[in-house]
Amino acid sequence: MMEDWMASREALGFPKLRDASLQKIEIRGKKLLVEAGVEEEEAALEVRLLLQESFSLNTAGYLLRKQEPLCKAGIEQTEILQKLHSFYENFEKRRRRIPLAQILGRQSFYGLDFFVNEDVLIPRADTECLVDLVLEDYADLAKQTGSSSLNILDLCTGSGCIGISVAKHLPYQELLLVDLSEKALAVAKKNAEKHLGENVRLLQSDLLTAVQGKKFSLLLSNPPYIVSKVIPGLEREVSEYEPKMALDGGEDGLLFYRRIAREAKKVLLPGARLYLEIGYDQGESVKDIFQKEGYEAVEVFPDLSGNPRVVRGIFPS
Protein backbone atom coordinates (compact mmCIF):
# COMPACT_ATOMS: atom_id res chain seq x y z
CA MET A 1 0.00 0.00 0.00
CA MET A 2 2.77 2.46 0.94
CA GLU A 3 4.67 1.57 -2.24
CA ASP A 4 1.55 2.31 -4.33
CA TRP A 5 1.12 5.66 -2.59
CA MET A 6 4.75 6.63 -3.21
CA ALA A 7 4.53 5.48 -6.82
CA SER A 8 1.54 7.76 -7.43
CA ARG A 9 3.56 10.72 -6.12
CA GLU A 10 6.52 9.81 -8.32
CA ALA A 11 4.17 9.67 -11.32
CA LEU A 12 3.55 13.38 -10.73
CA GLY A 13 7.27 13.98 -11.01
CA PHE A 14 8.10 14.24 -7.31
CA PRO A 15 11.51 12.77 -6.43
CA LYS A 16 11.89 9.20 -5.24
CA LEU A 17 12.24 8.93 -1.48
CA ARG A 18 15.94 8.05 -1.64
CA ASP A 19 16.63 11.22 -3.67
CA ALA A 20 14.16 13.55 -1.99
CA SER A 21 14.88 16.81 -0.21
CA LEU A 22 12.49 19.57 0.79
CA GLN A 23 13.96 21.79 -1.91
CA LYS A 24 13.39 19.21 -4.67
CA ILE A 25 9.82 18.66 -3.50
CA GLU A 26 9.26 22.43 -3.41
CA ILE A 27 10.53 22.91 -6.97
CA ARG A 28 8.30 20.18 -8.38
CA GLY A 29 5.33 21.22 -6.27
CA LYS A 30 5.58 24.81 -7.46
CA LYS A 31 5.48 23.69 -11.11
CA LEU A 32 2.42 21.53 -10.51
CA LEU A 33 0.55 24.33 -8.75
CA VAL A 34 1.32 26.76 -11.56
CA GLU A 35 0.00 24.19 -14.04
CA ALA A 36 -3.15 23.99 -11.90
CA GLY A 37 -3.67 27.75 -12.28
CA VAL A 38 -2.04 29.16 -9.14
CA GLU A 39 0.01 32.34 -9.63
CA GLU A 40 3.74 31.56 -9.79
CA GLU A 41 4.78 33.74 -6.82
CA GLU A 42 1.99 32.34 -4.68
CA ALA A 43 2.79 28.76 -5.71
CA ALA A 44 6.38 28.88 -4.45
CA LEU A 45 5.36 30.31 -1.08
CA GLU A 46 2.41 27.98 -0.63
CA VAL A 47 4.37 24.78 -1.30
CA ARG A 48 6.93 25.91 1.26
CA LEU A 49 4.22 26.66 3.83
CA LEU A 50 2.64 23.26 3.26
CA LEU A 51 6.03 21.58 3.75
CA GLN A 52 6.68 23.61 6.90
CA GLU A 53 3.29 22.55 8.24
CA SER A 54 3.81 18.84 7.60
CA PHE A 55 7.41 18.79 8.83
CA SER A 56 6.72 21.10 11.82
CA LEU A 57 9.34 23.64 10.75
CA ASN A 58 9.44 27.39 11.11
CA THR A 59 10.93 29.47 8.30
CA ALA A 60 14.45 29.39 9.73
CA GLY A 61 14.33 25.64 10.28
CA TYR A 62 13.06 25.07 6.77
CA LEU A 63 15.86 27.12 5.22
CA LEU A 64 18.44 25.20 7.23
CA ARG A 65 17.09 21.80 6.22
CA LYS A 66 15.72 22.25 2.74
CA GLN A 67 18.79 20.91 0.91
CA GLU A 68 19.36 17.94 3.24
CA PRO A 69 18.39 14.46 2.01
CA LEU A 70 15.21 13.42 3.78
CA CYS A 71 16.56 9.89 4.30
CA LYS A 72 19.62 10.93 6.20
CA ALA A 73 20.98 8.74 8.99
CA GLY A 74 19.22 8.94 12.32
CA ILE A 75 15.69 9.66 11.05
CA GLU A 76 13.16 6.84 10.94
CA GLN A 77 11.82 6.21 7.44
CA THR A 78 8.35 5.65 8.90
CA GLU A 79 8.39 9.16 10.35
CA ILE A 80 9.48 10.65 7.03
CA LEU A 81 6.74 8.79 5.17
CA GLN A 82 4.11 10.03 7.63
CA LYS A 83 5.22 13.63 7.13
CA LEU A 84 5.32 13.20 3.35
CA HIS A 85 1.87 11.65 3.38
CA SER A 86 0.54 14.66 5.29
CA PHE A 87 2.18 17.04 2.81
CA TYR A 88 0.95 15.24 -0.29
CA GLU A 89 -2.62 15.09 1.05
CA ASN A 90 -2.61 18.84 1.64
CA PHE A 91 -0.83 19.50 -1.64
CA GLU A 92 -3.52 17.64 -3.58
CA LYS A 93 -6.16 19.82 -1.92
CA ARG A 94 -4.30 22.92 -3.05
CA ARG A 95 -3.98 21.50 -6.56
CA ARG A 96 -7.77 21.32 -6.58
CA ARG A 97 -7.65 25.04 -5.74
CA ILE A 98 -8.88 24.70 -2.18
CA PRO A 99 -7.58 27.88 -0.49
CA LEU A 100 -4.39 27.50 1.52
CA ALA A 101 -5.98 29.07 4.61
CA GLN A 102 -8.71 26.41 4.62
CA ILE A 103 -6.11 23.65 4.30
CA LEU A 104 -4.03 25.02 7.18
CA GLY A 105 -7.12 26.03 9.16
CA ARG A 106 -5.84 29.51 9.93
CA GLN A 107 -5.19 32.93 8.48
CA SER A 108 -3.19 35.84 9.86
CA PHE A 109 -5.03 39.15 10.17
CA TYR A 110 -3.80 42.30 11.89
CA GLY A 111 -1.07 40.36 13.69
CA LEU A 112 -3.42 37.68 15.02
CA ASP A 113 -3.98 34.09 13.87
CA PHE A 114 -7.64 33.35 13.15
CA PHE A 115 -9.18 29.92 12.80
CA VAL A 116 -10.94 29.61 9.43
CA ASN A 117 -12.76 26.92 7.49
CA GLU A 118 -15.14 26.62 4.55
CA ASP A 119 -17.93 28.32 6.54
CA VAL A 120 -16.38 31.79 6.60
CA LEU A 121 -14.79 34.25 4.24
CA ILE A 122 -11.00 34.13 4.53
CA PRO A 123 -9.66 37.38 6.06
CA ARG A 124 -7.85 39.54 3.50
CA ALA A 125 -4.98 41.96 4.00
CA ASP A 126 -6.97 44.70 2.25
CA THR A 127 -9.48 44.63 5.11
CA GLU A 128 -6.80 45.60 7.62
CA CYS A 129 -7.08 49.22 6.47
CA LEU A 130 -10.56 49.30 8.03
CA VAL A 131 -9.08 48.38 11.40
CA ASP A 132 -6.31 50.97 10.90
CA LEU A 133 -8.90 53.67 10.29
CA VAL A 134 -10.91 52.79 13.40
CA LEU A 135 -7.80 52.92 15.59
CA GLU A 136 -6.78 56.27 14.09
CA ASP A 137 -10.26 57.69 14.73
CA TYR A 138 -10.60 56.41 18.29
CA ALA A 139 -9.93 59.69 20.10
CA ASP A 140 -12.52 61.56 18.03
CA LEU A 141 -15.02 58.74 18.40
CA ALA A 142 -14.65 58.67 22.18
CA LYS A 143 -15.15 62.44 22.30
CA GLN A 144 -18.26 62.36 20.09
CA THR A 145 -19.95 59.54 22.00
CA GLY A 146 -18.84 60.76 25.42
CA SER A 147 -17.28 57.44 26.40
CA SER A 148 -13.76 56.07 26.12
CA SER A 149 -15.04 52.49 26.40
CA LEU A 150 -16.80 51.32 23.26
CA ASN A 151 -19.81 49.18 22.54
CA ILE A 152 -18.84 47.49 19.27
CA LEU A 153 -21.14 45.79 16.77
CA ASP A 154 -19.61 43.65 14.01
CA LEU A 155 -22.21 42.76 11.34
CA CYS A 156 -21.69 39.86 8.93
CA THR A 157 -18.85 38.94 11.24
CA GLY A 158 -17.76 35.66 9.61
CA SER A 159 -14.53 34.68 11.37
CA GLY A 160 -14.89 37.71 13.66
CA CYS A 161 -11.55 39.09 12.49
CA ILE A 162 -12.62 42.75 12.19
CA GLY A 163 -14.45 43.13 15.49
CA ILE A 164 -11.95 41.02 17.43
CA SER A 165 -8.96 42.94 16.03
CA VAL A 166 -10.51 46.29 16.95
CA ALA A 167 -11.48 45.07 20.42
CA LYS A 168 -7.97 43.72 20.94
CA HIS A 169 -6.54 47.22 20.53
CA LEU A 170 -9.19 49.51 22.06
CA PRO A 171 -11.05 49.64 25.39
CA TYR A 172 -14.54 48.22 25.02
CA GLN A 173 -17.50 47.34 27.21
CA GLU A 174 -19.02 44.82 24.87
CA LEU A 175 -18.40 43.30 21.46
CA LEU A 176 -21.41 41.85 19.64
CA LEU A 177 -20.61 39.56 16.71
CA VAL A 178 -23.59 39.07 14.38
CA ASP A 179 -24.02 36.69 11.46
CA LEU A 180 -26.89 34.91 9.76
CA SER A 181 -24.85 31.71 9.53
CA GLU A 182 -24.80 29.53 12.63
CA LYS A 183 -21.68 27.80 11.32
CA ALA A 184 -19.89 31.12 10.88
CA LEU A 185 -20.77 32.09 14.45
CA ALA A 186 -19.17 28.87 15.68
CA VAL A 187 -15.93 29.97 14.00
CA ALA A 188 -16.23 33.50 15.41
CA LYS A 189 -16.84 32.07 18.89
CA LYS A 190 -13.66 30.03 18.69
CA ASN A 191 -11.64 33.09 17.65
CA ALA A 192 -13.21 35.34 20.28
CA GLU A 193 -12.40 32.84 23.03
CA LYS A 194 -8.82 32.62 21.81
CA HIS A 195 -8.11 36.33 21.51
CA LEU A 196 -10.50 38.11 23.91
CA GLY A 197 -12.11 35.67 26.30
CA GLU A 198 -14.80 37.92 27.80
CA ASN A 199 -17.35 40.65 27.13
CA VAL A 200 -18.16 39.11 23.75
CA ARG A 201 -21.66 38.14 22.63
CA LEU A 202 -22.63 36.24 19.51
CA LEU A 203 -26.01 36.59 17.84
CA GLN A 204 -27.55 34.81 14.88
CA SER A 205 -29.48 37.45 12.98
CA ASP A 206 -30.38 38.60 9.49
CA LEU A 207 -28.37 41.83 9.78
CA LEU A 208 -30.00 43.86 12.58
CA THR A 209 -33.36 42.05 12.72
CA ALA A 210 -32.66 40.39 16.09
CA VAL A 211 -30.41 43.10 17.58
CA GLN A 212 -32.21 44.67 20.53
CA GLY A 213 -31.48 46.54 23.74
CA LYS A 214 -28.08 48.17 24.09
CA LYS A 215 -27.00 50.77 21.55
CA PHE A 216 -23.58 50.91 19.96
CA SER A 217 -20.89 53.53 19.47
CA LEU A 218 -19.16 51.62 16.68
CA LEU A 219 -20.57 49.53 13.83
CA LEU A 220 -18.19 47.50 11.68
CA SER A 221 -19.04 45.37 8.68
CA ASN A 222 -17.63 43.60 5.67
CA PRO A 223 -20.99 42.71 4.12
CA PRO A 224 -21.50 40.66 0.96
CA TYR A 225 -20.88 43.05 -1.94
CA ILE A 226 -20.10 41.02 -5.05
CA VAL A 227 -22.64 41.38 -7.87
CA SER A 228 -24.48 38.05 -8.08
CA LYS A 229 -23.75 37.34 -11.74
CA VAL A 230 -20.02 38.01 -11.25
CA ILE A 231 -19.46 35.30 -8.63
CA PRO A 232 -19.19 32.29 -11.00
CA GLY A 233 -16.36 34.03 -12.87
CA LEU A 234 -14.22 34.70 -9.81
CA GLU A 235 -11.08 32.66 -9.17
CA ARG A 236 -11.91 29.10 -8.19
CA GLU A 237 -10.65 29.52 -4.63
CA VAL A 238 -13.46 32.04 -4.10
CA SER A 239 -16.28 30.88 -6.38
CA GLU A 240 -16.05 27.19 -5.45
CA TYR A 241 -14.79 27.13 -1.87
CA GLU A 242 -15.84 30.27 0.02
CA PRO A 243 -19.45 30.61 1.24
CA LYS A 244 -21.66 32.27 -1.37
CA MET A 245 -23.77 33.95 1.30
CA ALA A 246 -20.66 35.87 2.41
CA LEU A 247 -20.07 37.08 -1.16
CA ASP A 248 -23.43 37.71 -2.83
CA GLY A 249 -24.47 41.36 -2.64
CA GLY A 250 -27.45 41.01 -4.95
CA GLU A 251 -28.11 42.27 -8.45
CA ASP A 252 -25.98 45.42 -8.09
CA GLY A 253 -23.83 44.43 -5.09
CA LEU A 254 -25.41 47.14 -2.91
CA LEU A 255 -28.25 45.23 -1.26
CA PHE A 256 -26.68 45.03 2.19
CA TYR A 257 -25.46 48.63 2.25
CA ARG A 258 -29.02 49.86 1.70
CA ARG A 259 -30.30 47.67 4.52
CA ILE A 260 -27.52 48.62 6.93
CA ALA A 261 -28.00 52.34 6.23
CA ARG A 262 -31.71 52.04 7.12
CA GLU A 263 -31.61 49.50 9.92
CA ALA A 264 -28.55 50.75 11.80
CA LYS A 265 -30.34 53.90 12.96
CA LYS A 266 -32.21 51.95 15.63
CA VAL A 267 -29.05 50.59 17.26
CA LEU A 268 -26.57 53.50 17.11
CA LEU A 269 -25.75 56.06 19.77
CA PRO A 270 -25.63 59.73 18.76
CA GLY A 271 -22.18 60.37 17.28
CA ALA A 272 -21.59 56.67 16.60
CA ARG A 273 -19.48 55.74 13.59
CA LEU A 274 -19.88 53.12 10.91
CA TYR A 275 -17.02 51.56 8.98
CA LEU A 276 -17.91 49.34 6.05
CA GLU A 277 -15.72 47.53 3.57
CA ILE A 278 -16.69 48.11 -0.06
CA GLY A 279 -15.75 46.86 -3.51
CA TYR A 280 -13.19 48.81 -5.52
CA ASP A 281 -15.89 50.38 -7.74
CA GLN A 282 -18.57 51.01 -5.10
CA GLY A 283 -17.23 54.03 -3.22
CA GLU A 284 -19.48 56.75 -4.59
CA SER A 285 -22.56 54.52 -4.70
CA VAL A 286 -22.24 53.48 -1.05
CA LYS A 287 -21.39 57.04 -0.02
CA ASP A 288 -24.57 58.25 -1.72
CA ILE A 289 -26.68 55.59 0.04
CA PHE A 290 -25.52 56.70 3.49
CA GLN A 291 -25.75 60.41 2.76
CA LYS A 292 -29.35 60.02 1.61
CA GLU A 293 -30.15 58.20 4.87
CA GLY A 294 -28.88 61.20 6.83
CA TYR A 295 -25.44 60.08 7.96
CA GLU A 296 -22.87 62.83 8.31
CA ALA A 297 -19.25 63.24 7.18
CA VAL A 298 -19.50 60.22 4.88
CA GLU A 299 -16.11 59.55 3.31
CA VAL A 300 -14.43 56.92 1.16
CA PHE A 301 -10.94 55.68 2.10
CA PRO A 302 -8.45 53.69 0.00
CA ASP A 303 -6.53 50.52 0.78
CA LEU A 304 -2.76 50.21 0.41
CA SER A 305 -3.16 49.68 -3.34
CA GLY A 306 -5.03 52.96 -3.68
CA ASN A 307 -8.40 51.33 -4.39
CA PRO A 308 -11.54 52.53 -2.56
CA ARG A 309 -11.98 50.10 0.33
CA VAL A 310 -13.81 51.63 3.31
CA VAL A 311 -16.77 53.96 3.74
CA ARG A 312 -17.03 55.80 7.05
CA GLY A 313 -20.07 57.66 8.28
CA ILE A 314 -21.24 59.33 11.49
CA PHE A 315 -24.72 58.90 12.98
CA PRO A 316 -26.10 62.37 13.75
CA SER A 317 -25.96 63.58 17.36
C-alpha positions in Angstrom: 0.0 0.0 0.0 2.8 2.5 0.9 4.7 1.6 -2.2 1.5 2.3 -4.3 1.1 5.7 -2.6 4.8 6.6 -3.2 4.5 5.5 -6.8 1.5 7.8 -7.4 3.6 10.7 -6.1 6.5 9.8 -8.3 4.2 9.7 -11.3 3.5 13.4 -10.7 7.3 14.0 -11.0 8.1 14.2 -7.3 11.5 12.8 -6.4 11.9 9.2 -5.2 12.2 8.9 -1.5 15.9 8.0 -1.6 16.6 11.2 -3.7 14.2 13.6 -2.0 14.9 16.8 -0.2 12.5 19.6 0.8 14.0 21.8 -1.9 13.4 19.2 -4.7 9.8 18.7 -3.5 9.3 22.4 -3.4 10.5 22.9 -7.0 8.3 20.2 -8.4 5.3 21.2 -6.3 5.6 24.8 -7.5 5.5 23.7 -11.1 2.4 21.5 -10.5 0.5 24.3 -8.7 1.3 26.8 -11.6 0.0 24.2 -14.0 -3.2 24.0 -11.9 -3.7 27.7 -12.3 -2.0 29.2 -9.1 0.0 32.3 -9.6 3.7 31.6 -9.8 4.8 33.7 -6.8 2.0 32.3 -4.7 2.8 28.8 -5.7 6.4 28.9 -4.4 5.4 30.3 -1.1 2.4 28.0 -0.6 4.4 24.8 -1.3 6.9 25.9 1.3 4.2 26.7 3.8 2.6 23.3 3.3 6.0 21.6 3.8 6.7 23.6 6.9 3.3 22.6 8.2 3.8 18.8 7.6 7.4 18.8 8.8 6.7 21.1 11.8 9.3 23.6 10.8 9.4 27.4 11.1 10.9 29.5 8.3 14.5 29.4 9.7 14.3 25.6 10.3 13.1 25.1 6.8 15.9 27.1 5.2 18.4 25.2 7.2 17.1 21.8 6.2 15.7 22.3 2.7 18.8 20.9 0.9 19.4 17.9 3.2 18.4 14.5 2.0 15.2 13.4 3.8 16.6 9.9 4.3 19.6 10.9 6.2 21.0 8.7 9.0 19.2 8.9 12.3 15.7 9.7 11.1 13.2 6.8 10.9 11.8 6.2 7.4 8.4 5.6 8.9 8.4 9.2 10.4 9.5 10.6 7.0 6.7 8.8 5.2 4.1 10.0 7.6 5.2 13.6 7.1 5.3 13.2 3.4 1.9 11.7 3.4 0.5 14.7 5.3 2.2 17.0 2.8 1.0 15.2 -0.3 -2.6 15.1 1.1 -2.6 18.8 1.6 -0.8 19.5 -1.6 -3.5 17.6 -3.6 -6.2 19.8 -1.9 -4.3 22.9 -3.0 -4.0 21.5 -6.6 -7.8 21.3 -6.6 -7.6 25.0 -5.7 -8.9 24.7 -2.2 -7.6 27.9 -0.5 -4.4 27.5 1.5 -6.0 29.1 4.6 -8.7 26.4 4.6 -6.1 23.7 4.3 -4.0 25.0 7.2 -7.1 26.0 9.2 -5.8 29.5 9.9 -5.2 32.9 8.5 -3.2 35.8 9.9 -5.0 39.2 10.2 -3.8 42.3 11.9 -1.1 40.4 13.7 -3.4 37.7 15.0 -4.0 34.1 13.9 -7.6 33.3 13.1 -9.2 29.9 12.8 -10.9 29.6 9.4 -12.8 26.9 7.5 -15.1 26.6 4.6 -17.9 28.3 6.5 -16.4 31.8 6.6 -14.8 34.3 4.2 -11.0 34.1 4.5 -9.7 37.4 6.1 -7.9 39.5 3.5 -5.0 42.0 4.0 -7.0 44.7 2.2 -9.5 44.6 5.1 -6.8 45.6 7.6 -7.1 49.2 6.5 -10.6 49.3 8.0 -9.1 48.4 11.4 -6.3 51.0 10.9 -8.9 53.7 10.3 -10.9 52.8 13.4 -7.8 52.9 15.6 -6.8 56.3 14.1 -10.3 57.7 14.7 -10.6 56.4 18.3 -9.9 59.7 20.1 -12.5 61.6 18.0 -15.0 58.7 18.4 -14.6 58.7 22.2 -15.1 62.4 22.3 -18.3 62.4 20.1 -20.0 59.5 22.0 -18.8 60.8 25.4 -17.3 57.4 26.4 -13.8 56.1 26.1 -15.0 52.5 26.4 -16.8 51.3 23.3 -19.8 49.2 22.5 -18.8 47.5 19.3 -21.1 45.8 16.8 -19.6 43.6 14.0 -22.2 42.8 11.3 -21.7 39.9 8.9 -18.9 38.9 11.2 -17.8 35.7 9.6 -14.5 34.7 11.4 -14.9 37.7 13.7 -11.5 39.1 12.5 -12.6 42.7 12.2 -14.4 43.1 15.5 -12.0 41.0 17.4 -9.0 42.9 16.0 -10.5 46.3 16.9 -11.5 45.1 20.4 -8.0 43.7 20.9 -6.5 47.2 20.5 -9.2 49.5 22.1 -11.0 49.6 25.4 -14.5 48.2 25.0 -17.5 47.3 27.2 -19.0 44.8 24.9 -18.4 43.3 21.5 -21.4 41.9 19.6 -20.6 39.6 16.7 -23.6 39.1 14.4 -24.0 36.7 11.5 -26.9 34.9 9.8 -24.8 31.7 9.5 -24.8 29.5 12.6 -21.7 27.8 11.3 -19.9 31.1 10.9 -20.8 32.1 14.4 -19.2 28.9 15.7 -15.9 30.0 14.0 -16.2 33.5 15.4 -16.8 32.1 18.9 -13.7 30.0 18.7 -11.6 33.1 17.7 -13.2 35.3 20.3 -12.4 32.8 23.0 -8.8 32.6 21.8 -8.1 36.3 21.5 -10.5 38.1 23.9 -12.1 35.7 26.3 -14.8 37.9 27.8 -17.4 40.6 27.1 -18.2 39.1 23.8 -21.7 38.1 22.6 -22.6 36.2 19.5 -26.0 36.6 17.8 -27.6 34.8 14.9 -29.5 37.5 13.0 -30.4 38.6 9.5 -28.4 41.8 9.8 -30.0 43.9 12.6 -33.4 42.0 12.7 -32.7 40.4 16.1 -30.4 43.1 17.6 -32.2 44.7 20.5 -31.5 46.5 23.7 -28.1 48.2 24.1 -27.0 50.8 21.5 -23.6 50.9 20.0 -20.9 53.5 19.5 -19.2 51.6 16.7 -20.6 49.5 13.8 -18.2 47.5 11.7 -19.0 45.4 8.7 -17.6 43.6 5.7 -21.0 42.7 4.1 -21.5 40.7 1.0 -20.9 43.1 -1.9 -20.1 41.0 -5.1 -22.6 41.4 -7.9 -24.5 38.0 -8.1 -23.7 37.3 -11.7 -20.0 38.0 -11.2 -19.5 35.3 -8.6 -19.2 32.3 -11.0 -16.4 34.0 -12.9 -14.2 34.7 -9.8 -11.1 32.7 -9.2 -11.9 29.1 -8.2 -10.7 29.5 -4.6 -13.5 32.0 -4.1 -16.3 30.9 -6.4 -16.0 27.2 -5.4 -14.8 27.1 -1.9 -15.8 30.3 0.0 -19.4 30.6 1.2 -21.7 32.3 -1.4 -23.8 34.0 1.3 -20.7 35.9 2.4 -20.1 37.1 -1.2 -23.4 37.7 -2.8 -24.5 41.4 -2.6 -27.4 41.0 -5.0 -28.1 42.3 -8.5 -26.0 45.4 -8.1 -23.8 44.4 -5.1 -25.4 47.1 -2.9 -28.3 45.2 -1.3 -26.7 45.0 2.2 -25.5 48.6 2.3 -29.0 49.9 1.7 -30.3 47.7 4.5 -27.5 48.6 6.9 -28.0 52.3 6.2 -31.7 52.0 7.1 -31.6 49.5 9.9 -28.5 50.7 11.8 -30.3 53.9 13.0 -32.2 52.0 15.6 -29.1 50.6 17.3 -26.6 53.5 17.1 -25.7 56.1 19.8 -25.6 59.7 18.8 -22.2 60.4 17.3 -21.6 56.7 16.6 -19.5 55.7 13.6 -19.9 53.1 10.9 -17.0 51.6 9.0 -17.9 49.3 6.1 -15.7 47.5 3.6 -16.7 48.1 -0.1 -15.7 46.9 -3.5 -13.2 48.8 -5.5 -15.9 50.4 -7.7 -18.6 51.0 -5.1 -17.2 54.0 -3.2 -19.5 56.8 -4.6 -22.6 54.5 -4.7 -22.2 53.5 -1.0 -21.4 57.0 0.0 -24.6 58.2 -1.7 -26.7 55.6 0.0 -25.5 56.7 3.5 -25.7 60.4 2.8 -29.4 60.0 1.6 -30.2 58.2 4.9 -28.9 61.2 6.8 -25.4 60.1 8.0 -22.9 62.8 8.3 -19.2 63.2 7.2 -19.5 60.2 4.9 -16.1 59.6 3.3 -14.4 56.9 1.2 -10.9 55.7 2.1 -8.4 53.7 0.0 -6.5 50.5 0.8 -2.8 50.2 0.4 -3.2 49.7 -3.3 -5.0 53.0 -3.7 -8.4 51.3 -4.4 -11.5 52.5 -2.6 -12.0 50.1 0.3 -13.8 51.6 3.3 -16.8 54.0 3.7 -17.0 55.8 7.1 -20.1 57.7 8.3 -21.2 59.3 11.5 -24.7 58.9 13.0 -26.1 62.4 13.8 -26.0 63.6 17.4 
